[in-house]
Amino acid sequence: MSLMSKIGAYVERVYSLRYYGLFLLLLQVFPAIYYYNRVGALPFPGEFVYQSLSLLAWTSFWLFICALCPFRGLRLAVQWLVGLVYAGWMLFECFLAFSYNSLYTDSIALNMLASNPEEGKAFVENLNYKVFMLPIFVLIGIIVLYVLVSRVLAPKLKPAGLLVRKGLSAMGLVFVLLFFIVVLPAQTSVRSYLYMSPLDRLRVGTSVCLHDAQELENYTKMAKEIDLGEIKQEINLDSVNIVVLVGESMRKDYMHCYGYPLKNTPAQDSLIASGDMVRFSDVIASAAWTTGSVSSAMTFYREGGANRQWYQYPSLPMVMSRAGYYSYWISNQESQGNAIQPIATIAGTSDSVSYAKIRAVGDWNSAMDLELLKLLPKKNIVPQGKKALFQVVHLIGSHTPYAGRSNREFGIFTTKDLPATLPNGMPTPKSEAKRAVLRDYVNSIRYNDEVVRRIVAHFSDKPTLLVYFSDHGQALYENPDKPDYYEHEVSRQGLSVPLFVYMSPSLRKMHPEIYERVVKAKDRKIMNDLFSNSLCGLLGIRLKYYEPEYDYFSDEYNNNRVRSVIGYNGKPMTF
């Protein structure tokens, strides 16, 4: 048989699979339709275009592969195998859409590849027969449609001409070429799983998850190998629990306890009034985004230090562990992903880490912060040989979208309740959409107040020192150059954060001198890159990285230190 004859026979086989191609296309399309219906949204134009091209390209690819088999029996076997895989994956992604409002992503892969059986078990806890009722019904319908069209309708149709048969094969080839030339670069650039076909999501989601997990393991191993030298504790705090609450996007001048008109911090107001909680008046974050701020606050890195990178310094959880504490980190933030890797690395230097919900960067389906209470120790978990608990609680706080950071019980303020002016004196926007954003932010702070109250209550009957600070603030329509903007900003509004120190009644009786040091420091000028150094100083923990002039609880503290933060233009801004 000549080459042209072989090509002609191949084109005929590709054409004969046209209804099978429709079958594969429907198996891939339905999970996306099911997902968009579950989340109540329509695809964006980019999602529609790139996902459609990806679906058509992979459908064409499998037709070309199946058509390579000249023997009908072998070709049917390959068709069945590919069809079964796609049918199974369709049911799986429908389960994800039903249970988690998600298609397959690296966050889902992270759940499936959970480090212990219990985490993996939790992933499928929502599984029940109702999940599959509609998808199985649709799958049966697709199969019946395929059989009817290919076996009943097709034989009755007039055969297409040679030009049409060749044209369909050429069109499939065009789709495959477009995938490599246009779609794949777009998927790599945007990395939206809604730009992808099911097979792309499987490939990208799994590979990203494994890559990030390996990077996290490498970074954590490197962080744990930092030489701490000798560590000693000059104050006897063997029975005292140390708790650090790291808030998110909490701006102090939107809190009633810092002077905001609406009473959205009743618990903190009460604790401050009783003297159990000390409010610090002049604190800024070291960066306007989470990784930059927390990676400096929770390590011994400081602006202007000898080394330029946070990972060249020991983490606070590791120092506390080496000082004799059992360090336990619980979080409502992402557990891995390139953008959050510094935080996950620091968390990984703790003796134990738990997450409210296993998710990767880009998955904004977080738990509510009150769900973290279930992860707090209900009994003494400190192993023999450790003096007390060092507990870190990393909240999702007031992260955007603000409407998702509260619930009906605490969403007590309406747009009509907003004061006439913003905290900086500008008029409150009249736009109802902007007022809704401000309302949701104020309500998120009310919810956060309840979270703080319950965590304080959890530890209040034990000797406990608890510190709460936020990673950064928020800009909320104050910038005249960007009147419609809210979120991260290197500015006074974007960096001004709350800082509180709570001491339980029993600890205040045991160590009144610590309380006096806290009160003495409350009006000092502070940037939170000094937090780890200062907390260790307050606890009497000494190591070679400790510097008393950068300990804001110390009498040696340099209150004239210039607080410098790098702006988006690369230039330092001082506060």
C-alpha positions in Angstrom: 0.0 0.0 0.0 1.4 3.4 -1.0 1.9 6.2 1.5 -1.0 8.2 0.0 -3.2 5.1 0.4 -2.2 4.7 4.0 -3.0 8.4 4.7 -6.3 8.1 3.0 -7.2 5.0 5.1 -6.1 6.9 8.2 -8.3 9.8 7.3 -11.2 7.4 6.8 -10.7 5.9 10.2 -10.6 9.4 11.8 -13.8 10.3 10.1 -15.4 7.0 11.2 -14.8 8.1 14.9 -16.6 11.4 14.6 -19.5 10.3 16.8 -17.1 8.8 19.3 -15.4 12.3 19.4 -18.8 13.8 20.2 -19.1 11.3 23.0 -15.7 12.2 24.5 -16.5 15.9 24.1 -19.7 15.6 26.1 -18.0 13.7 28.9 -15.5 16.5 29.2 -18.0 19.4 28.9 -20.6 18.2 31.5 -18.4 18.7 34.6 -17.7 22.3 33.6 -21.4 22.9 33.1 -22.2 21.2 36.4 -19.6 23.3 38.2 -20.8 26.7 36.8 -24.4 25.7 37.7 -23.3 24.9 41.3 -21.5 28.2 41.8 -24.2 30.2 40.1 -21.9 31.8 37.6 -21.3 32.0 33.8 -17.8 31.4 32.4 -15.7 34.5 31.7 -14.9 35.0 28.0 -11.3 33.8 28.5 -12.5 30.7 30.3 -15.0 29.9 27.6 -12.6 30.3 24.7 -9.5 28.6 26.1 -11.4 25.7 27.8 -13.4 25.1 24.6 -10.2 25.0 22.5 -8.6 22.7 25.0 -11.6 20.3 25.0 -11.7 20.2 21.2 -7.9 19.7 21.0 -7.9 16.7 23.4 -11.0 15.2 21.7 -9.1 15.5 18.4 -6.0 14.1 19.9 -7.7 10.9 21.1 -9.4 10.5 17.7 -6.0 10.6 16.1 -4.6 8.1 18.6 -7.5 5.6 18.2 -7.3 5.9 14.4 -3.7 4.8 14.4 -5.0 1.3 15.1 -5.7 -0.4 11.8 -7.3 -3.4 13.5 -10.9 -2.8 14.4 -10.8 -4.9 17.6 -7.7 -3.1 18.9 -9.3 0.2 18.0 -12.4 -0.6 19.9 -10.4 -1.7 23.0 -8.6 1.7 23.0 -11.9 3.5 22.6 -13.4 1.7 25.5 -10.4 2.3 27.7 -10.3 6.1 26.9 -14.1 6.3 27.3 -14.1 4.6 30.7 -11.3 6.9 32.0 -13.2 10.0 30.9 -16.5 8.7 32.3 -14.9 8.0 35.6 -13.2 11.4 35.7 -16.5 13.0 34.8 -18.2 11.5 37.8 -15.2 12.4 40.0 -15.2 16.1 39.0 -19.0 16.2 39.4 -18.5 14.9 43.0 -15.9 17.8 43.5 -18.3 20.4 42.1 -21.2 19.1 44.3 -19.2 18.7 47.5 -16.5 21.4 47.3 -17.7 23.8 44.5 -14.5 23.1 42.7 -13.2 21.1 39.7 -9.8 19.3 40.1 -7.0 21.7 41.2 -3.7 21.5 43.1 -5.8 22.2 46.2 -7.9 19.0 45.6 -4.7 17.1 44.8 -3.3 18.3 48.1 -6.3 16.8 49.9 -6.0 13.5 48.0 -2.3 13.3 48.7 -2.8 14.2 52.4 0.0 13.2 54.7 -2.0 10.9 56.9 -5.1 8.7 56.4 -7.3 10.8 58.6 -6.8 13.9 56.3 -7.5 11.7 53.3 -10.6 10.4 54.9 -11.8 13.9 55.7 -11.6 14.7 52.0 -14.3 12.2 51.0 -16.5 12.7 54.1 -19.2 14.3 52.1 -19.5 11.3 49.8 -23.0 9.9 49.4 -25.2 8.4 46.7 -27.0 11.7 46.1 -23.8 13.2 44.8 -23.8 10.9 41.8 -27.5 10.7 41.0 -27.6 13.4 38.3 -24.1 12.8 36.9 -24.9 9.0 36.4 -28.2 9.9 34.8 -26.4 12.3 32.4 -23.7 9.7 31.7 -26.3 7.1 30.8 -28.0 9.7 28.6 -24.6 10.5 26.8 -24.0 6.8 26.2 -27.5 6.2 24.9 -27.2 9.2 22.6 -23.9 7.9 21.3 -25.3 4.5 20.6 -28.4 5.9 18.9 -26.4 8.4 16.7 -23.6 6.0 15.8 -25.6 2.8 15.3 -29.1 3.9 14.3 -29.0 7.4 12.8 -25.6 7.4 11.1 -26.2 4.4 8.8 -29.3 6.2 7.4 -27.4 9.4 6.6 -25.9 10.0 3.2 -22.1 9.5 3.3 -20.1 12.7 3.4 -17.9 13.6 0.5 -14.1 13.1 0.5 -13.6 16.9 0.9 -15.8 16.9 4.1 -13.9 13.9 5.5 -10.6 15.5 4.9 -11.9 18.8 6.2 -12.9 17.3 9.6 -9.5 15.7 10.0 -7.8 18.9 9.1 -10.0 20.8 11.6 -8.9 18.4 14.4 -5.3 19.0 13.5 -5.9 22.8 13.7 -7.4 22.4 17.2 -4.3 20.4 18.3 -1.9 23.0 16.9 -3.9 25.9 18.5 -3.6 24.1 21.8 0.2 24.2 21.7 0.5 27.6 20.1 -2.3 29.5 21.9 -3.9 27.6 24.7 -1.0 26.1 26.5 0.9 29.4 26.8 -2.3 31.0 28.2 -2.8 28.2 30.7 0.8 28.5 31.8 0.5 32.3 32.1 -2.8 32.6 33.9 -2.9 29.1 35.5 -6.6 29.2 35.8 -8.0 25.7 36.0 -11.1 27.0 34.2 -8.9 27.5 31.1 -8.3 23.8 31.0 -9.8 20.5 30.0 -10.2 17.7 32.6 -6.9 16.1 31.5 -5.1 19.4 31.7 -6.5 20.0 35.2 -5.3 16.5 36.2 -1.8 17.1 34.8 -1.3 20.6 36.1 -3.0 20.2 39.5 -1.1 17.1 40.4 2.3 18.3 39.2 1.9 21.7 40.9 0.9 20.0 44.1 3.9 17.7 44.1 6.3 20.4 43.1 5.1 22.7 45.9 5.2 19.9 48.4 8.8 19.2 47.5 9.7 22.8 47.7 8.0 23.2 51.1 9.9 20.1 52.4 13.2 21.5 51.2 12.6 25.0 52.6 11.5 23.6 56.0 14.5 21.3 56.2 16.8 24.3 55.4 15.0 26.4 58.0 15.5 23.7 60.7 19.2 23.5 60.0 19.9 27.1 61.1 22.4 27.2 64.0 20.7 28.7 67.1 23.7 28.4 69.4 23.0 28.3 73.2 19.4 29.1 74.3 18.5 29.9 77.9 15.5 31.3 79.7 16.2 33.7 82.5 12.6 33.8 83.8 10.8 30.8 85.2 7.7 30.4 83.0 7.6 26.6 83.0 3.8 26.4 83.4 2.9 29.4 81.3 1.3 28.9 77.9 2.3 31.4 75.2 -0.3 32.1 72.5 0.2 34.2 69.3 -2.8 35.2 67.3 -1.9 36.4 63.8 -4.8 38.3 62.3 -5.3 39.1 58.6 -6.0 42.5 56.9 -7.1 44.0 60.2 -6.8 47.8 60.3 -6.9 49.3 63.7 -8.8 52.5 63.0 -11.8 50.5 61.9 -12.0 48.9 65.3 -14.1 50.4 68.1 -11.4 49.7 70.6 -9.2 52.1 68.6 -11.8 54.8 68.3 -14.1 53.7 65.4 -17.7 54.9 66.1 -19.4 51.5 65.5 -19.2 49.1 68.4 -17.6 46.2 66.6 -15.1 45.0 69.2 -17.2 44.6 72.4 -15.0 41.7 73.8 -11.8 43.5 73.3 -13.3 46.7 74.7 -14.2 44.8 77.8 -10.8 43.1 78.2 -9.0 46.5 77.7 -11.3 48.2 80.2 -10.5 45.5 82.8 -6.8 45.8 82.3 -6.4 42.1 81.2 -5.6 43.2 77.7 -3.1 46.0 76.9 -3.7 47.9 73.6 -0.6 49.2 71.7 -1.2 52.6 70.1 1.4 53.0 67.3 2.2 49.8 65.4 2.8 49.3 61.7 3.3 46.1 59.7 6.6 45.6 57.9 4.9 44.9 54.6 1.4 45.4 53.1 1.0 41.7 52.2 0.9 38.5 54.3 4.1 36.7 53.2 6.3 39.8 53.6 4.9 40.7 57.0 4.5 37.3 58.7 7.9 36.0 57.4 9.6 38.9 59.2 7.3 39.0 62.3 7.6 35.2 62.9 11.4 35.0 62.4 14.4 37.0 63.8 14.7 38.9 60.5 14.4 42.6 60.7 14.6 45.5 58.3 18.2 46.6 58.1 19.6 43.4 59.6 22.9 41.8 58.7 21.2 39.3 56.3 18.8 40.3 53.6 16.4 37.3 53.5 14.0 36.0 56.2 15.0 32.4 55.6 18.6 33.2 56.8 17.2 33.7 60.3 15.6 31.2 62.8 11.8 31.0 63.1 10.0 31.8 66.3 8.3 28.3 66.5 11.7 26.6 66.2 13.3 28.9 68.8 10.4 28.3 71.2 10.7 24.6 70.7 14.4 24.6 71.4 13.7 26.7 74.5 11.6 23.9 75.9 8.1 24.7 74.6 5.9 22.5 72.6 5.1 24.5 69.5 1.8 24.0 67.8 0.6 26.0 64.8 -3.0 26.0 63.6 -4.0 27.9 60.5 -7.0 29.0 58.4 -4.8 30.0 55.6 -3.3 28.0 52.7 -1.1 25.0 53.5 1.1 25.2 50.4 1.7 27.0 47.1 4.4 29.3 45.7 2.8 32.6 47.0 2.4 31.3 50.6 5.5 29.1 50.8 7.3 31.3 53.4 4.4 31.1 55.8 4.0 27.3 55.3 7.8 26.9 55.8 7.7 28.8 59.1 4.7 26.8 60.2 6.5 23.6 59.3 9.3 24.4 61.8 6.7 23.9 64.6 6.5 20.6 66.5 3.0 20.1 65.1 0.9 21.8 62.4 -2.9 21.6 61.7 -5.0 23.4 59.1 -8.7 24.2 59.3 -9.0 23.2 55.7 -6.4 21.6 53.5 -6.1 24.0 50.5 -3.5 25.4 48.2 -2.9 29.0 47.0 -5.7 30.1 44.7 -8.4 28.1 46.6 -10.3 30.8 48.5 -12.8 28.4 49.9 -11.5 28.8 53.5 -13.2 27.8 56.7 -14.7 30.3 59.1 -12.2 31.3 61.8 -14.4 30.0 64.6 -13.8 26.5 63.2 -10.2 26.8 64.4 -11.5 26.4 67.9 -11.9 22.7 67.2 -8.2 22.5 66.6 -7.2 24.1 69.9 -6.0 21.6 72.5 -8.9 20.3 74.7 -6.4 18.7 77.1 -2.8 18.9 77.9 -0.9 17.9 74.8 2.5 19.0 76.0 4.8 16.0 76.0 7.0 15.0 78.9 10.2 17.1 78.9 8.5 20.2 77.5 7.7 23.1 79.9 4.5 24.5 78.3 2.6 25.1 75.1 3.6 27.7 72.5 0.4 28.1 70.4 0.2 30.0 67.1 -3.2 30.7 65.6 -3.1 32.1 62.0 -6.5 33.5 61.1 -8.1 34.4 57.8 -9.4 37.5 59.6 -10.7 40.2 57.3 -9.2 39.0 54.1 -11.2 39.8 51.0 -13.9 39.1 50.1 -15.0 40.7 53.4 -18.6 39.4 53.0 -17.3 35.9 53.5 -15.5 36.7 56.8 -18.6 37.0 58.9 -22.0 35.3 59.2 -25.6 36.3 59.8 -25.2 36.3 63.6 -22.4 38.9 63.5 -23.4 40.8 60.4 -25.2 43.3 62.6 -24.2 46.5 60.8 -25.9 47.9 57.7 -24.8 50.5 55.2 -27.1 53.0 57.0 -25.0 52.5 60.2 -21.8 53.7 58.6 -20.4 57.0 59.9 -20.5 60.1 57.7 -16.7 60.1 57.3 -13.9 57.6 56.9 -11.3 57.3 59.6 -9.0 59.7 57.8 -11.8 62.4 57.6 -12.8 61.9 54.0 -16.6 61.6 53.3 -17.8 58.1 53.3 -18.6 57.1 49.7 -22.2 57.5 48.6 -22.0 54.5 46.2 -24.1 51.7 47.6 -21.6 49.2 46.3 -18.7 50.9 48.1 -20.8 51.2 51.2 -21.5 47.5 51.1 -17.8 46.8 51.0 -17.2 49.0 54.0 -20.2 47.4 55.9 -18.8 43.9 55.2 -15.3 45.0 56.4 -16.8 46.4 59.7 -18.8 43.2 60.2 -15.7 41.0 59.6 -14.1 42.9 62.5 -17.1 42.2 64.7 -16.8 38.5 63.9 -13.0 38.6 64.5 -13.7 40.1 67.9 -15.8 37.0 68.8 -12.9 34.7 67.6 -10.5 36.6 69.8 -12.9 36.4 72.8 -13.3 32.6 72.5 -9.6 32.0 72.1 -8.9 34.1 75.2 -11.6 32.3 77.1 -10.1 29.0 76.1 -6.8 29.9 77.8 -8.1 32.3 80.5 -8.2 29.7 83.3 -4.5 28.8 82.8 -1.4 30.9 83.2 -1.3 32.4 79.7 0.4 35.2 77.8 -1.5 35.9 74.6 -0.4 38.3 71.9 -2.6 39.4 69.0 -1.5 41.4 65.9 -2.5 41.6 62.3 -0.3 41.0 59.4 -1.2 44.2 57.6 -4.1 46.7 57.2 -6.2 47.7 54.3 -6.7 50.7 52.0 -10.4 51.4 51.8 -11.3 54.2 49.3 -9.0 56.8 50.8 -6.4 57.2 48.0 -7.5 60.2 45.9 -5.4 58.8 43.0 -7.4 55.5 43.2 -10.8 56.4 44.6 -12.3 53.0 43.7 -9.5 50.9 45.2 -9.6 48.8 48.3 -7.2 46.1 49.6 -3.4 46.0 49.9 -1.5 49.3 49.9 1.8 50.6 51.2 0.4 53.5 53.1 -0.5 54.5 56.6 -3.9 52.9 56.2 -2.5 49.7 54.6 0.1 49.2 57.3 -1.5 50.4 60.6 -2.4 47.3 62.6 -3.6 46.4 66.1 -1.4 44.9 68.7 -2.7 43.6 72.0 -1.1 41.6 74.9 -3.4 39.6 77.1 -2.3 38.2 80.4 -4.6 35.8 82.3 -5.4 36.7 85.9 -3.2 33.9 87.3 -0.2 35.0 85.2 -0.6 38.6 86.3 -0.4 37.4 89.9 2.6 35.2 89.3 4.6 37.8 87.2 3.4 41.4 87.8 6.8 42.6 86.5 6.0 41.2 83.0 2.7 43.0 83.0 4.4 46.3 84.0 6.9 45.9 81.1 4.0 45.4 78.7 2.1 48.5 79.9 5.3 50.5 79.8 5.8 49.6 76.1 2.2 50.2 74.9 2.9 53.7 73.4 6.2 53.0 71.8 6.8 53.3 68.0 6.8 49.7 66.8 7.2 47.9 63.5 6.3 44.2 63.6 9.4 42.9 62.1 10.7 43.0 65.7 8.0 40.7 67.1 10.0 37.5 67.5 12.9 39.3 69.0 10.7 41.3 71.4 8.5 38.3 72.5 11.6 36.3 73.4 12.9 39.3 75.3 9.7 39.5 77.3 9.9 35.8 78.1 13.5 36.0 79.1 14.7 33.8 76.3 18.2 34.6 75.2 20.1 33.4 72.2 22.7 34.8 69.9 20.1 36.4 67.6 18.5 38.4 70.4 19.1 42.2 70.3 17.9 44.2 73.2 17.8 47.5 71.3 15.2 45.9 68.9 13.1 44.5 71.8 10.2 46.9 72.3 9.5 45.5 75.7 13.1 46.4 76.8 14.3 49.6 78.5 17.1 49.5 75.9 14.7 49.7 73.0 15.5 52.3 70.4 12.2 54.2 70.1 13.7 56.5 67.5 14.3 53.7 65.0 13.2 54.6 61.5 10.3 52.4 60.4 10.9 51.9 56.7 8.8 49.9 54.4 9.5 49.3 50.7 6.8 50.7 48.5 5.5 49.2 45.2 7.9 51.5 43.3 10.9 50.0 45.1 11.5 53.1 47.2 11.4 53.1 51.0 8.6 54.9 52.8 9.1 55.9 56.4 6.4 56.0 59.2 
